[in-house]
Amino acid sequence: MLEAFVCVLVGAIYLLVSIFPSDEQSSNENEQLDKLNDGMGNIIADGEFMSREEAEDAQSRGELYDTYY
């Protein structure tokens, strides 16, 4: 009984630890897009104007790597 409890506890801790780093990465991605925002909801990146959704898609594909704020 104690072994099962320890197994469940270790699994729950592992799950919590694995969730939090992904939130930090998402926050960093949002920060990049927020810095590129023109104030009207559009993103200006690499000389192109795009909507927030288009910028999120490009960011997920790794296309916003050469962007300067």
Protein Blocks (a to p, Z undefined) as FASTA:
>chain_A
ZZmmmmmmmmmmmmmmmmmmmmmmmmmmmmmmmmmpghlopaceehiacdfklmmmmmmn
opammccZZ
